[in-house]
């Protein structure tokens, strides 16, 4: 009887997660629609049980969960394809986690499913991968002990991505997400705001634009903030180009034909389904700046291989959420789902550097 069902196991990220679960000795089964691909993956990951399930079949996926405690899904883009897994988890009354990074999906999950999850006695933990976990940890560490601080999160990201990530990113680029200003939630779109972000060495100050990541929804679930802003670093030329390209991309992405053409082009360009090993070694940095009165603290988290890290975080999260004593319910931010201490331990175990600057008083 497996504790964890891994749905979407044969995609790029899903395969990495299956291997991570196997390496950790987890009790798990794998699910998807292609039996041949599932059998090949099972042969490489200790022969876990195979269950056939597909997007759109809530009853079928709920049935596959009958003897499980946790549903872990990597089936995205989540705004389009993620709801089958959410509904199946609720129907089967099992805890749920995913690799989503899409703010619209997470925002809707909080608004429409939090109460349902609490009533069902289950936890829904979206975005328990690279995008949101280090950012949530950085914001939590930076604001520790401060009274209603203002927090600014800046992401310096690698340029390589899998097909699924690119498809999800297209939705993020043309979407919007929440910030907090003077204690009130406001809606910000990609590129609407810009700043010079004081990234740590060796990056140094970088131009950055507003970027609607899911942490805009998640971090306020457990941190009482007077301000929250999220940025993505870009080159100077990219900043100028974004000003003109983003409005066009929004129109194109709203039309089904052009959007599908873009997605098919992405698939042709990246036939391997993901970045090369060399590309996966690219560095990334997330900086959290916290300010409260005259106090400040910055926390920088730096590492490589966003996909390998995502797989390890999801595996760790699924194993934690499968334990009989797991208690939280409702929609949870990463820190709520696993605790900042456990997440910090997982980051450090994956060769992620966490550096704190401050605090001082002006």
Order of alpha helices (4+ residues) and beta strands (2+ residues): beta-alpha-beta-alpha-beta-alpha-beta-alpha-alpha-beta-alpha-beta-alpha-beta-alpha-beta-beta-beta-beta-alpha-beta-alpha-alpha-alpha-beta-beta-alpha-beta-alpha-alpha-beta
